[in-house]
Amino acid sequence: MEMNMFVKYIKLDENKRILVAIQDQFISYLTEADNKKMLKEGAEKILKENFIQLEIGKNIIRLTVKEGTEEESMTLVKEELVKALEMAMAFMSQMNKK
């Protein structure tokens, strides 16, 4: 499912991890340490006790959540994490234009 200009899609993989794929032009943001920390803190804040692990690949964020909460957690990620990600990406892209 197409999300927006920053996020390609959000779905569950075969291991019931939440996958958040980032649009290609924003891949470089995922490699920056501050951004990784911000993403992890954001996921922990949104998912609370359901959060287990965050992994960042080349253009994808993988979130492992407590078993049985995958669908509910994915909905929260779609609603909240994507909003936070959009704000962060917009801010960072503005900073790069200066």
N, C-alpha and C positions, 0 to 999 in steps of 0.2 A: 504494500500500500504506500503510495507516494505521500510524503508528509509535507515538506515545505522546502524553502531554498537552502536550509542547513542540513536537514535530516532526510535521507533517502527513504528509509523504512524502519519500522519497529516490529519485530516478530519474535516468536519463540523458536529456538532450534530444537533438534532431536533430543537434547539433554535437558530441555525445559529451561534453558538460560534465555534471558531477554537480550535480544540483539538490537542494537541501535546503530544503523549504518549512516555514516556522515557523507555529505556530498563531497566529491573529489576536491574541489577548490579549498576545502577547509581541513583536509587531512593533516597538514603541517601543524595545526593547532593541537592535535592529539599527542604530539611528541613532546610538547613543552611541559616541564615538570610542574609548574604552577597550575596549568590547566588540568593535568592529571589529578592533582591534589584537590582542585576545586570540584571536578567531576565526582570524585570519590566522596567528598564531604556532602555534596548535593544529593547523591544517591543514598547515603546513610541517613540523611535528614528526612528525605521523602519516604524511604522504605522502612525506616526505624528498625524494629527487631526482625523484620523479614529479610533484611540485607545480609548476605553472606560474603560475597566477593565481587570485585570489579576488575575486569581485565580489559586492556586497551590494545587492539591490534592496529594494523595499518590504517584502516578506515572504519573500524567497527569497535563499538564498546559492548562488552559482554558482561551482563549482570547475573550473578547466581543469587537466587533467593530461596527462602525456606520452602521446602516441599509442601505442596498444597496451596501455595499463595501465588503461583506463577501468573495466573490470569489477572487477579486483583492487582498484583504488583505491576504488571505490564500496563494496565489502565492508568495507574498512578504515574508511571514513567511517561506515558504519552501525554498526560495532562500537565504534570509539574516539571519533570526533568527537561522535557523539550522546551518549555517556556524559559527555564533558566539557561539552557544551552543557547537558545535563540538570542537572549539578551547578551550573553557572554560573547558569542560569535559576532554579533552586530557591533558590540563595543570594541572587540579586538580588530575587526576589519576597519572600523573608523580610525583606530589608533595607527594602523598600518598605512592609511592614506595620508597621514600628516607628515 
